[in-house]
Amino acid sequence: MTTESTAPSRVFRTEDGTNLGAIGLGIYTRLTGAETKGAYSLFEYVVPPGLGGPPTHIHSREDELFTCVEGRVTVELDGVEHVLAPGDSLLMPRGVPHVFYNSFDVQTRVIAVVSPPGLENYYRELSELPPGRDMKLVAEVMTRYGLALQ
């Protein structure tokens, strides 16, 4: 029996993909929903030292799986703090408030698998906002994609 893959085979190198950096992060889109036939999106987040990250928020549509591949990252998930080191993963189910940040003195890289896909469109819109953190504009974009600030 032959099954059709959701995405063609290929190697991804560090920071490959389209950089849709927003809110101080490098956000590299590795695979979009179109490329995985609607199965998932794949991102690499590059988080500079000391970056506060996005505000606490909730996804109503997506589950996220974070895997730290460089440095360390702190993720607060439903009020519980988790520090991920290289090789550590954390599942963040939809509907659960979370925030991530790099309070350490070295760059952090995180690979994120997001299912179902679509977050790439949210990041694209965020990257098109004027520089700065105008949270009213950010909240408007979030609402369009089923995200909410906490």
N, CA, C and O atoms as a GROMACS GRO file, in nm:
protein
  600
    1MET      N    1   0.084  -0.118   0.000
    1MET     CA    2   0.000   0.000   0.000
    1MET      C    3   0.089   0.124   0.000
    1MET      O    4   0.185   0.132   0.077
    2THR      N    5   0.059   0.219  -0.085
    2THR     CA    6   0.134   0.343  -0.094
    2THR      C    7   0.054   0.454  -0.028
    2THR      O    8  -0.065   0.471  -0.052
    3THR      N    9   0.124   0.531   0.055
    3THR     CA   10   0.058   0.648   0.115
    3THR      C   11   0.131   0.772   0.067
    3THR      O   12   0.252   0.770   0.044
    4GLU      N   13   0.056   0.878   0.052
    4GLU     CA   14   0.112   1.003   0.005
    4GLU      C   15   0.156   1.086   0.125
    4GLU      O   16   0.079   1.107   0.219
    5SER      N   17   0.279   1.134   0.122
    5SER     CA   18   0.333   1.216   0.230
    5SER      C   19   0.264   1.351   0.233
    5SER      O   20   0.212   1.399   0.132
    6THR      N   21   0.265   1.412   0.352
    6THR     CA   22   0.207   1.546   0.364
    6THR      C   23   0.304   1.654   0.318
    6THR      O   24   0.260   1.764   0.283
    7ALA      N   25   0.433   1.626   0.317
    7ALA     CA   26   0.532   1.726   0.273
    7ALA      C   27   0.649   1.654   0.209
    7ALA      O   28   0.682   1.542   0.248
    8PRO      N   29   0.712   1.717   0.110
    8PRO     CA   30   0.827   1.652   0.046
    8PRO      C   31   0.943   1.643   0.145
    8PRO      O   32   0.956   1.726   0.235
    9SER      N   33   1.027   1.542   0.126
    9SER     CA   34   1.144   1.523   0.210
    9SER      C   35   1.245   1.634   0.184
    9SER      O   36   1.273   1.666   0.069
   10ARG      N   37   1.299   1.692   0.291
   10ARG     CA   38   1.406   1.790   0.276
   10ARG      C   39   1.471   1.818   0.410
   10ARG      O   40   1.413   1.792   0.515
   11VAL      N   41   1.592   1.870   0.405
   11VAL     CA   42   1.668   1.904   0.524
   11VAL      C   43   1.649   2.052   0.552
   11VAL      O   44   1.652   2.134   0.460
   12PHE      N   45   1.629   2.086   0.679
   12PHE     CA   46   1.619   2.226   0.721
   12PHE      C   47   1.742   2.260   0.802
   12PHE      O   48   1.774   2.191   0.898
   13ARG      N   49   1.810   2.365   0.765
   13ARG     CA   50   1.925   2.414   0.839
   13ARG      C   51   1.880   2.526   0.932
   13ARG      O   52   1.775   2.586   0.912
   14THR      N   53   1.961   2.553   1.033
   14THR     CA   54   1.930   2.660   1.128
   14THR      C   55   1.892   2.787   1.054
   14THR      O   56   1.962   2.832   0.963
   15GLU      N   57   1.782   2.843   1.094
   15GLU     CA   58   1.727   2.967   1.041
   15GLU      C   59   1.690   2.960   0.893
   15GLU      O   60   1.680   3.064   0.828
   16ASP      N   61   1.669   2.838   0.839
   16ASP     CA   62   1.612   2.824   0.706
   16ASP      C   63   1.466   2.869   0.712
   16ASP      O   64   1.404   2.867   0.818
   17GLY      N   65   1.414   2.909   0.600
   17GLY     CA   66   1.273   2.946   0.591
   17GLY      C   67   1.256   3.096   0.582
   17GLY      O   68   1.353   3.171   0.586
   18THR      N   69   1.134   3.137   0.571
   18THR     CA   70   1.100   3.278   0.561
   18THR      C   71   1.096   3.338   0.701
   18THR      O   72   1.024   3.289   0.787
   19ASN      N   73   1.174   3.443   0.724
   19ASN     CA   74   1.174   3.508   0.855
   19ASN      C   75   1.060   3.608   0.861
   19ASN      O   76   1.061   3.711   0.794
   20LEU      N   77   0.961   3.576   0.943
   20LEU     CA   78   0.848   3.666   0.965
   20LEU      C   79   0.861   3.730   1.103
   20LEU      O   80   0.763   3.750   1.174
   21GLY      N   81   0.984   3.763   1.138
   21GLY     CA   82   1.014   3.816   1.271
   21GLY      C   83   0.916   3.923   1.314
   21GLY      O   84   0.881   4.013   1.238
   22ALA      N   85   0.871   3.912   1.438
   22ALA     CA   86   0.778   4.009   1.495
   22ALA      C   87   0.801   4.012   1.645
   22ALA      O   88   0.852   3.917   1.703
   23ILE      N   89   0.764   4.121   1.707
   23ILE     CA   90   0.774   4.145   1.850
   23ILE      C   91   0.911   4.106   1.907
   23ILE      O   92   0.920   4.056   2.019
   24GLY      N   93   1.017   4.130   1.830
   24GLY     CA   94   1.152   4.106   1.876
   24GLY      C   95   1.206   3.967   1.853
   24GLY      O   96   1.324   3.941   1.879
   25LEU      N   97   1.122   3.876   1.804
   25LEU     CA   98   1.164   3.738   1.779
   25LEU      C   99   1.202   3.718   1.633
   25LEU      O  100   1.149   3.784   1.544
   26GLY      N  101   1.295   3.626   1.609
   26GLY     CA  102   1.311   3.573   1.475
   26GLY      C  103   1.211   3.460   1.462
   26GLY      O  104   1.215   3.365   1.540
   27ILE      N  105   1.122   3.467   1.367
   27ILE     CA  106   1.021   3.362   1.347
   27ILE      C  107   1.040   3.310   1.206
   27ILE      O  108   1.001   3.374   1.108
   28TYR      N  109   1.100   3.192   1.196
   28TYR     CA  110   1.129   3.132   1.066
   28TYR      C  111   1.023   3.028   1.036
   28TYR      O  112   1.011   2.928   1.106
   29THR      N  113   0.946   3.052   0.930
   29THR     CA  114   0.846   2.957   0.887
   29THR      C  115   0.916   2.850   0.806
   29THR      O  116   0.969   2.877   0.698
   30ARG      N  117   0.917   2.728   0.859
   30ARG     CA  118   0.984   2.617   0.792
   30ARG      C  119   0.888   2.543   0.700
   30ARG      O  120   0.922   2.511   0.586
   31LEU      N  121   0.767   2.516   0.749
   31LEU     CA  122   0.663   2.450   0.669
   31LEU      C  123   0.530   2.516   0.699
   31LEU      O  124   0.498   2.546   0.814
   32THR      N  125   0.453   2.539   0.596
   32THR     CA  126   0.319   2.597   0.612
   32THR      C  127   0.214   2.488   0.598
   32THR      O  128   0.243   2.376   0.557
   33GLY      N  129   0.093   2.523   0.632
   33GLY     CA  130  -0.018   2.430   0.614
   33GLY      C  131  -0.035   2.387   0.470
   33GLY      O  132  -0.071   2.273   0.443
   34ALA      N  133  -0.008   2.478   0.376
   34ALA     CA  134  -0.019   2.443   0.234
   34ALA      C  135   0.082   2.335   0.197
   34ALA      O  136   0.053   2.247   0.116
   35GLU      N  137   0.201   2.342   0.258
   35GLU     CA  138   0.305   2.244   0.226
   35GLU      C  139   0.284   2.109   0.294
   35GLU      O  140   0.339   2.008   0.250
   36THR      N  141   0.205   2.107   0.402
   36THR     CA  142   0.179   1.981   0.473
   36THR      C  143   0.037   1.929   0.450
   36THR      O  144  -0.012   1.843   0.522
   37LYS      N  145  -0.027   1.983   0.347
   37LYS     CA  146  -0.165   1.945   0.314
   37LYS      C  147  -0.259   1.959   0.434
   37LYS      O  148  -0.346   1.875   0.458
   38GLY      N  149  -0.238   2.069   0.509
   38GLY     CA  150  -0.327   2.100   0.620
   38GLY      C  151  -0.301   2.025   0.748
   38GLY      O  152  -0.383   2.029   0.839
   39ALA      N  153  -0.188   1.956   0.758
   39ALA     CA  154  -0.160   1.876   0.877
   39ALA      C  155  -0.103   1.960   0.992
   39ALA      O  156  -0.147   1.946   1.106
   40TYR      N  157  -0.006   2.046   0.963
   40TYR     CA  158   0.061   2.124   1.068
   40TYR      C  159   0.145   2.234   1.003
   40TYR      O  160   0.162   2.237   0.881
   41SER      N  161   0.196   2.323   1.087
   41SER     CA  162   0.296   2.422   1.048
   41SER      C  163   0.419   2.396   1.134
   41SER      O  164   0.409   2.342   1.244
   42LEU      N  165   0.536   2.434   1.082
   42LEU     CA  166   0.661   2.415   1.154
   42LEU      C  167   0.737   2.548   1.155
   42LEU      O  168   0.755   2.611   1.051
   43PHE      N  169   0.782   2.589   1.274
   43PHE     CA  170   0.852   2.716   1.292
   43PHE      C  171   0.980   2.697   1.371
   43PHE      O  172   0.993   2.601   1.447
   44GLU      N  173   1.074   2.788   1.351
   44GLU     CA  174   1.188   2.802   1.440
   44GLU      C  175   1.181   2.943   1.498
   44GLU      O  176   1.174   3.041   1.424
   45TYR      N  177   1.182   2.952   1.632
   45TYR     CA  178   1.183   3.081   1.699
   45TYR      C  179   1.324   3.107   1.750
   45TYR      O  180   1.382   3.021   1.818
   46VAL      N  181   1.380   3.222   1.718
   46VAL     CA  182   1.509   3.263   1.769
   46VAL      C  183   1.482   3.377   1.868
   46VAL      O  184   1.433   3.483   1.830
   47VAL      N  185   1.513   3.351   1.995
   47VAL     CA  186   1.478   3.443   2.103
   47VAL      C  187   1.606   3.501   2.161
   47VAL      O  188   1.683   3.430   2.225
   48PRO      N  189   1.630   3.631   2.141
   48PRO     CA  190   1.752   3.694   2.194
   48PRO      C  191   1.755   3.690   2.347
   48PRO      O  192   1.651   3.679   2.412
   49PRO      N  193   1.875   3.699   2.404
   49PRO     CA  194   1.886   3.703   2.550
   49PRO      C  195   1.805   3.817   2.609
   49PRO      O  196   1.805   3.929   2.557
   50GLY      N  197   1.736   3.789   2.719
   50GLY     CA  198   1.661   3.890   2.790
   50GLY      C  199   1.529   3.931   2.728
   50GLY      O  200   1.463   4.020   2.780
   51LEU      N  201   1.488   3.866   2.617
   51LEU     CA  202   1.363   3.907   2.553
   51LEU      C  203   1.243   3.861   2.635
   51LEU      O  204   1.236   3.746   2.678
   52GLY      N  205   1.149   3.952   2.655
   52GLY     CA  206   1.030   3.923   2.733
   52GLY      C  207   0.930   3.834   2.663
   52GLY      O  208   0.842   3.780   2.730
   53GLY      N  209   0.938   3.816   2.533
   53GLY     CA  210   0.846   3.730   2.461
   53GLY      C  211   0.708   3.791   2.446
   53GLY      O  212   0.687   3.906   2.484
   54PRO      N  213   0.615   3.716   2.390
   54PRO     CA  214   0.479   3.767   2.373
   54PRO      C  215   0.408   3.776   2.507
   54PRO      O  216   0.448   3.708   2.602
   55PRO      N  217   0.304   3.857   2.517
   55PRO     CA  218   0.226   3.858   2.641
   55PRO      C  219   0.153   3.726   2.659
   55PRO      O  220   0.137   3.649   2.564
   56THR      N  221   0.109   3.700   2.780
   56THR     CA  222   0.031   3.578   2.806
   56THR      C  223  -0.090   3.576   2.714
   56THR      O  224  -0.164   3.675   2.703
   57HIS      N  225  -0.110   3.462   2.649
   57HIS     CA  226  -0.218   3.452   2.550
   57HIS      C  227  -0.272   3.309   2.545
   57HIS      O  228  -0.216   3.216   2.602
   58ILE      N  229  -0.384   3.296   2.474
   58ILE     CA  230  -0.452   3.166   2.456
   58ILE      C  231  -0.478   3.147   2.308
   58ILE      O  232  -0.522   3.239   2.239
   59HIS      N  233  -0.451   3.027   2.260
   59HIS     CA  234  -0.490   2.988   2.124
   59HIS      C  235  -0.621   2.910   2.135
   59HIS      O  236  -0.631   2.817   2.214
   60SER      N  237  -0.719   2.947   2.056
   60SER     CA  238  -0.846   2.873   2.056
   60SER      C  239  -0.848   2.765   1.949
   60SER      O  240  -0.934   2.677   1.950
   61ARG      N  241  -0.751   2.770   1.854
   61ARG     CA  242  -0.755   2.680   1.740
   61ARG      C  243  -0.640   2.579   1.736
   61ARG      O  244  -0.657   2.469   1.683
   62GLU      N  245  -0.523   2.614   1.792
   62GLU     CA  246  -0.404   2.533   1.770
   62GLU      C  247  -0.348   2.475   1.899
   62GLU      O  248  -0.359   2.534   2.007
   63ASP      N  249  -0.288   2.357   1.886
   63ASP     CA  250  -0.200   2.301   1.987
   63ASP      C  251  -0.058   2.332   1.940
   63ASP      O  252  -0.031   2.334   1.820
   64GLU      N  253   0.032   2.357   2.036
   64GLU     CA  254   0.172   2.385   2.002
   64GLU      C  255   0.262   2.288   2.077
   64GLU      O  256   0.240   2.259   2.194
   65LEU      N  257   0.364   2.240   2.008
   65LEU     CA  258   0.466   2.158   2.071
   65LEU      C  259   0.598   2.232   2.055
   65LEU      O  260   0.646   2.251   1.943
   66PHE      N  261   0.657   2.273   2.167
   66PHE     CA  262   0.786   2.343   2.167
   66PHE      C  263   0.896   2.242   2.198
   66PHE      O  264   0.882   2.161   2.290
   67THR      N  265   1.005   2.248   2.122
   67THR     CA  266   1.126   2.174   2.154
   67THR      C  267   1.241   2.272   2.153
   67THR      O  268   1.268   2.336   2.052
   68CYS      N  269   1.309   2.285   2.267
   68CYS     CA  270   1.424   2.374   2.278
   68CYS      C  271   1.543   2.305   2.212
   68CYS      O  272   1.572   2.189   2.241
   69VAL      N  273   1.612   2.376   2.123
   69VAL     CA  274   1.729   2.318   2.056
   69VAL      C  275   1.858   2.394   2.087
   69VAL      O  276   1.967   2.346   2.055
   70GLU      N  277   1.846   2.512   2.149
   70GLU     CA  278   1.966   2.588   2.186
   70GLU      C  279   1.930   2.681   2.301
   70GLU      O  280   1.820   2.738   2.303
   71GLY      N  281   2.019   2.696   2.396
   71GLY     CA  282   1.994   2.784   2.509
   71GLY      C  283   1.889   2.725   2.601
   71GLY      O  284   1.873   2.603   2.609
   72ARG      N  285   1.818   2.812   2.670
   72ARG     CA  286   1.707   2.772   2.756
   72ARG      C  287   1.594   2.872   2.736
   72ARG      O  288   1.616   2.989   2.705
   73VAL      N  289   1.473   2.824   2.755
   73VAL     CA  290   1.356   2.910   2.743
   73VAL      C  291   1.262   2.878   2.858
   73VAL      O  292   1.244   2.763   2.896
   74THR      N  293   1.201   2.983   2.913
   74THR     CA  294   1.102   2.965   3.017
   74THR      C  295   0.964   2.975   2.954
   74THR      O  296   0.936   3.069   2.879
   75VAL      N  297   0.880   2.878   2.983
   75VAL     CA  298   0.742   2.877   2.935
   75VAL      C  299   0.653   2.870   3.058
   75VAL      O  300   0.664   2.778   3.139
   76GLU      N  301   0.564   2.967   3.071
   76GLU     CA  302   0.462   2.961   3.176
   76GLU      C  303   0.336   2.909   3.110
   76GLU      O  304   0.280   2.973   3.020
   77LEU      N  305   0.291   2.793   3.154
   77LEU     CA  306   0.174   2.726   3.098
   77LEU      C  307   0.072   2.709   3.208
   77LEU      O  308   0.093   2.633   3.303
   78ASP      N  309  -0.040   2.780   3.196
   78ASP     CA  310  -0.147   2.775   3.295
   78ASP      C  311  -0.095   2.805   3.435
   78ASP      O  312  -0.135   2.741   3.533
   79GLY      N  313  -0.003   2.904   3.443
   79GLY     CA  314   0.049   2.948   3.571
   79GLY      C  315   0.165   2.866   3.625
   79GLY      O  316   0.218   2.900   3.731
   80VAL      N  317   0.205   2.761   3.556
   80VAL     CA  318   0.317   2.678   3.601
   80VAL      C  319   0.438   2.708   3.513
   80VAL      O  320   0.429   2.705   3.390
   81GLU      N  321   0.552   2.738   3.577
   81GLU     CA  322   0.674   2.772   3.504
   81GLU      C  323   0.754   2.647   3.470
   81GLU      O  324   0.780   2.563   3.556
   82HIS      N  325   0.793   2.637   3.343
   82HIS     CA  326   0.876   2.528   3.294
   82HIS      C  327   0.999   2.588   3.227
   82HIS      O  328   0.985   2.677   3.143
   83VAL      N  329   1.118   2.541   3.262
   83VAL     CA  330   1.240   2.583   3.195
   83VAL      C  331   1.284   2.469   3.105
   83VAL      O  332   1.313   2.359   3.151
   84LEU      N  333   1.288   2.497   2.974
   84LEU     CA  334   1.327   2.395   2.877
   84LEU      C  335   1.473   2.416   2.839
   84LEU      O  336   1.515   2.528   2.809
   85ALA      N  337   1.549   2.308   2.842
   85ALA     CA  338   1.688   2.306   2.798
   85ALA      C  339   1.693   2.230   2.666
   85ALA      O  340   1.594   2.169   2.627
   86PRO      N  341   1.807   2.232   2.595
   86PRO     CA  342   1.814   2.161   2.467
   86PRO      C  343   1.768   2.016   2.478
   86PRO      O  344   1.812   1.940   2.564
   87GLY      N  345   1.677   1.980   2.389
   87GLY     CA  346   1.620   1.846   2.386
   87GLY      C  347   1.489   1.833   2.460
   87GLY      O  348   1.417   1.735   2.441
   88ASP      N  349   1.455   1.930   2.546
   88ASP     CA  350   1.329   1.927   2.620
   88ASP      C  351   1.214   1.975   2.532
   88ASP      O  352   1.231   2.066   2.450
   89SER      N  353   1.097   1.913   2.549
   89SER     CA  354   0.977   1.951   2.474
   89SER      C  355   0.863   1.977   2.571
   89SER      O  356   0.860   1.922   2.681
   90LEU      N  357   0.770   2.060   2.529
   90LEU     CA  358   0.651   2.090   2.609
   90LEU      C  359   0.532   2.104   2.516
   90LEU      O  360   0.537   2.180   2.419
   91LEU      N  361   0.426   2.031   2.545
   91LEU     CA  362   0.300   2.043   2.470
   91LEU      C  363   0.215   2.150   2.534
   91LEU      O  364   0.190   2.148   2.655
   92MET      N  365   0.169   2.244   2.452
   92MET     CA  366   0.081   2.351   2.498
   92MET      C  367  -0.053   2.336   2.427
   92MET      O  368  -0.068   2.379   2.313
   93PRO      N  369  -0.149   2.274   2.494
   93PRO     CA  370  -0.279   2.252   2.429
   93PRO      C  371  -0.355   2.382   2.407
   93PRO      O  372  -0.338   2.479   2.481
   94ARG      N  373  -0.438   2.383   2.306
   94ARG     CA  374  -0.523   2.500   2.282
   94ARG      C  375  -0.609   2.524   2.405
   94ARG      O  376  -0.644   2.432   2.479
   95GLY      N  377  -0.643   2.651   2.426
   95GLY     CA  378  -0.730   2.688   2.538
   95GLY      C  379  -0.656   2.708   2.669
   95GLY      O  380  -0.719   2.742   2.769
   96VAL      N  381  -0.524   2.688   2.672
   96VAL     CA  382  -0.448   2.702   2.796
   96VAL      C  383  -0.360   2.826   2.786
   96VAL      O  384  -0.281   2.839   2.692
   97PRO      N  385  -0.370   2.919   2.883
   97PRO     CA  386  -0.289   3.040   2.878
   97PRO      C  387  -0.140   3.006   2.889
   97PRO      O  388  -0.100   2.920   2.966
   98HIS      N  389  -0.060   3.077   2.809
   98HIS     CA  390   0.084   3.055   2.813
   98HIS      C  391   0.160   3.177   2.764
   98HIS      O  392   0.106   3.265   2.697
   99VAL      N  393   0.287   3.180   2.801
   99VAL     CA  394   0.380   3.284   2.759
   99VAL      C  395   0.518   3.220   2.761
   99VAL      O  396   0.544   3.129   2.840
  100PHE      N  397   0.607   3.266   2.673
  100PHE     CA  398   0.745   3.218   2.680
  100PHE      C  399   0.840   3.335   2.671
  100PHE      O  400   0.810   3.438   2.611
  101TYR      N  401   0.957   3.318   2.733
  101TYR     CA  402   1.056   3.426   2.733
  101TYR      C  403   1.194   3.369   2.760
  101TYR      O  404   1.210   3.258   2.811
  102ASN      N  405   1.294   3.448   2.726
  102ASN     CA  406   1.433   3.412   2.746
  102ASN      C  407   1.493   3.508   2.847
  102ASN      O  408   1.533   3.619   2.811
  103SER      N  409   1.498   3.468   2.972
  103SER     CA  410   1.556   3.553   3.076
  103SER      C  411   1.703   3.522   3.098
  103SER      O  412   1.764   3.568   3.194
  104PHE      N  413   1.760   3.443   3.009
  104PHE     CA  414   1.898   3.399   3.023
  104PHE      C  415   1.991   3.488   2.939
  104PHE      O  416   1.944   3.576   2.868
  105ASP      N  417   2.121   3.463   2.948
  105ASP     CA  418   2.217   3.550   2.880
  105ASP      C  419   2.268   3.496   2.748
  105ASP      O  420   2.367   3.546   2.694
  106VAL      N  421   2.204   3.395   2.694
  106VAL     CA  422   2.240   3.341   2.563
  106VAL      C  423   2.114   3.327   2.477
  106VAL      O  424   2.003   3.314   2.529
  107GLN      N  425   2.133   3.330   2.347
  107GLN     CA  426   2.022   3.313   2.252
  107GLN      C  427   1.956   3.177   2.273
  107GLN      O  428   2.020   3.078   2.308
  108THR      N  429   1.826   3.175   2.251
  108THR     CA  430   1.748   3.051   2.257
  108THR      C  431   1.689   3.024   2.119
  108THR      O  432   1.647   3.116   2.049
  109ARG      N  433   1.688   2.896   2.081
  109ARG     CA  434   1.618   2.855   1.959
  109ARG      C  435   1.519   2.746   1.998
  109ARG      O  436   1.552   2.652   2.071
  110VAL      N  437   1.398   2.760   1.947
  110VAL     CA  438   1.290   2.666   1.974
  110VAL      C  439   1.230   2.624   1.842
  110VAL      O  440   1.205   2.707   1.755
  111ILE      N  441   1.206   2.494   1.826
  111ILE     CA  442   1.131   2.444   1.712
  111ILE      C  443   0.988   2.422   1.760
  111ILE      O  444   0.965   2.359   1.864
  112ALA      N  445   0.892   2.475   1.686
  112ALA     CA  446   0.752   2.464   1.724
  112ALA      C  447   0.673   2.396   1.613
  112ALA      O  448   0.677   2.437   1.497
  113VAL      N  449   0.601   2.291   1.652
  113VAL     CA  450   0.507   2.226   1.562
  113VAL      C  451   0.368   2.273   1.605
  113VAL      O  452   0.331   2.261   1.722
  114VAL      N  453   0.292   2.327   1.511
  114VAL     CA  454   0.162   2.385   1.541
  114VAL      C  455   0.056   2.313   1.457
  114VAL      O  456   0.068   2.304   1.335
  115SER      N  457  -0.047   2.263   1.526
  115SER     CA  458  -0.152   2.189   1.456
  115SER      C  459  -0.288   2.228   1.512
  115SER      O  460  -0.305   2.234   1.634
  116PRO      N  461  -0.384   2.253   1.426
  116PRO     CA  462  -0.374   2.262   1.281
  116PRO      C  463  -0.293   2.384   1.240
  116PRO      O  464  -0.265   2.471   1.323
  117PRO      N  465  -0.255   2.391   1.112
  117PRO     CA  466  -0.173   2.503   1.066
  117PRO      C  467  -0.254   2.632   1.055
  117PRO      O  468  -0.375   2.634   1.076
  118GLY      N  469  -0.184   2.739   1.021
  118GLY     CA  470  -0.249   2.868   1.001
  118GLY      C  471  -0.179   2.980   1.075
  118GLY      O  472  -0.196   3.098   1.042
  119LEU      N  473  -0.100   2.945   1.177
  119LEU     CA  474  -0.031   3.047   1.254
  119LEU      C  475   0.067   3.127   1.168
  119LEU      O  476   0.102   3.239   1.203
  120GLU      N  477   0.111   3.068   1.057
  120GLU     CA  478   0.200   3.141   0.966
  120GLU      C  479   0.133   3.267   0.913
  120GLU      O  480   0.200   3.367   0.889
  121ASN      N  481   0.003   3.262   0.894
  121ASN     CA  482  -0.070   3.380   0.846
  121ASN      C  483  -0.077   3.488   0.954
  121ASN      O  484  -0.067   3.607   0.926
  122TYR      N  485  -0.095   3.445   1.078
  122TYR     CA  486  -0.094   3.536   1.192
  122TYR      C  487   0.041   3.606   1.202
  122TYR      O  488   0.047   3.728   1.215
  123TYR      N  489   0.150   3.529   1.195
  123TYR     CA  490   0.283   3.588   1.204
  123TYR      C  491   0.309   3.684   1.088
  123TYR      O  492   0.373   3.787   1.106
  124ARG      N  493   0.260   3.650   0.971
  124ARG     CA  494   0.279   3.739   0.855
  124ARG      C  495   0.214   3.874   0.884
  124ARG      O  496   0.274   3.979   0.860
  125GLU      N  497   0.091   3.871   0.934
  125GLU     CA  498   0.023   3.998   0.965
  125GLU      C  499   0.095   4.074   1.075
  125GLU      O  500   0.108   4.196   1.068
  126LEU      N  501   0.140   4.003   1.177
  126LEU     CA  502   0.214   4.071   1.285
  126LEU      C  503   0.339   4.140   1.230
  126LEU      O  504   0.372   4.252   1.269
  127SER      N  505   0.409   4.070   1.140
  127SER     CA  506   0.534   4.125   1.087
  127SER      C  507   0.510   4.250   1.002
  127SER      O  508   0.603   4.327   0.978
  128GLU      N  509   0.388   4.270   0.956
  128GLU     CA  510   0.354   4.385   0.873
  128GLU      C  511   0.309   4.506   0.955
  128GLU      O  512   0.286   4.614   0.900
  129LEU      N  513   0.295   4.488   1.088
  129LEU     CA  514   0.256   4.601   1.173
  129LEU      C  515   0.370   4.700   1.183
  129LEU      O  516   0.486   4.663   1.166
  130PRO      N  517   0.339   4.828   1.212
  130PRO     CA  518   0.446   4.926   1.232
  130PRO      C  519   0.536   4.883   1.347
  130PRO      O  520   0.491   4.813   1.438
  131PRO      N  521   0.663   4.925   1.345
  131PRO     CA  522   0.755   4.889   1.454
  131PRO      C  523   0.699   4.930   1.590
  131PRO      O  524   0.622   5.026   1.601
  132GLY      N  525   0.739   4.857   1.694
  132GLY     CA  526   0.691   4.884   1.829
  132GLY      C  527   0.591   4.779   1.871
  132GLY      O  528   0.560   4.686   1.796
  133ARG      N  529   0.540   4.796   1.990
  133ARG     CA  530   0.444   4.699   2.044
  133ARG      C  531   0.311   4.768   2.073
  133ARG      O  532   0.272   4.781   2.189
  134ASP      N  533   0.244   4.811   1.969
  134ASP     CA  534   0.112   4.871   1.986
  134ASP      C  535   0.015   4.756   2.013
  134ASP      O  536  -0.032   4.690   1.920
  135MET      N  537  -0.015   4.733   2.142
  135MET     CA  538  -0.092   4.615   2.180
  135MET      C  539  -0.235   4.620   2.128
  135MET      O  540  -0.300   4.516   2.115
  136LYS      N  541  -0.287   4.739   2.099
  136LYS     CA  542  -0.421   4.745   2.040
  136LYS      C  543  -0.418   4.682   1.901
  136LYS      O  544  -0.507   4.603   1.867
  137LEU      N  545  -0.317   4.717   1.820
  137LEU     CA  546  -0.305   4.658   1.686
  137LEU      C  547  -0.277   4.508   1.695
  137LEU      O  548  -0.335   4.430   1.620
  138VAL      N  549  -0.188   4.469   1.786
  138VAL     CA  550  -0.156   4.327   1.804
  138VAL      C  551  -0.283   4.250   1.842
  138VAL      O  552  -0.309   4.143   1.788
  139ALA      N  553  -0.361   4.304   1.935
  139ALA     CA  554  -0.483   4.237   1.979
  139ALA      C  555  -0.584   4.221   1.865
  139ALA      O  556  -0.654   4.120   1.858
  140GLU      N  557  -0.591   4.320   1.777
  140GLU     CA  558  -0.682   4.310   1.661
  140GLU      C  559  -0.641   4.195   1.569
  140GLU      O  560  -0.725   4.119   1.522
  141VAL      N  561  -0.510   4.182   1.545
  141VAL     CA  562  -0.461   4.071   1.462
  141VAL      C  563  -0.487   3.939   1.533
  141VAL      O  564  -0.530   3.842   1.470
  142MET      N  565  -0.459   3.935   1.662
  142MET     CA  566  -0.481   3.811   1.738
  142MET      C  567  -0.625   3.763   1.726
  142MET      O  568  -0.651   3.645   1.705
  143THR      N  569  -0.717   3.855   1.741
  143THR     CA  570  -0.859   3.820   1.736
  143THR      C  571  -0.896   3.754   1.603
  143THR      O  572  -0.974   3.658   1.600
  144ARG      N  573  -0.840   3.804   1.495
  144ARG     CA  574  -0.869   3.744   1.363
  144ARG      C  575  -0.824   3.599   1.353
  144ARG      O  576  -0.879   3.522   1.273
  145TYR      N  577  -0.726   3.561   1.433
  145TYR     CA  578  -0.671   3.426   1.425
  145TYR      C  579  -0.706   3.340   1.547
  145TYR      O  580  -0.642   3.238   1.571
  146GLY      N  581  -0.805   3.382   1.623
  146GLY     CA  582  -0.852   3.300   1.734
  146GLY      C  583  -0.761   3.300   1.855
  146GLY      O  584  -0.765   3.207   1.935
  147LEU      N  585  -0.679   3.404   1.869
  147LEU     CA  586  -0.592   3.418   1.985
  147LEU      C  587  -0.646   3.531   2.073
  147LEU      O  588  -0.711   3.624   2.023
  148ALA      N  589  -0.620   3.522   2.202
  148ALA     CA  590  -0.666   3.626   2.293
  148ALA      C  591  -0.560   3.652   2.399
  148ALA      O  592  -0.496   3.559   2.448
  149LEU      N  593  -0.543   3.780   2.435
  149LEU     CA  594  -0.454   3.815   2.544
  149LEU      C  595  -0.518   3.778   2.676
  149LEU      O  596  -0.641   3.777   2.688
  150GLN      N  597  -0.438   3.747   2.774
  150GLN     CA  598  -0.486   3.713   2.908
  150GLN      C  599  -0.456   3.824   3.003
  150GLN      O  600  -0.489   3.816   3.122
   0.00000   0.00000   0.00000
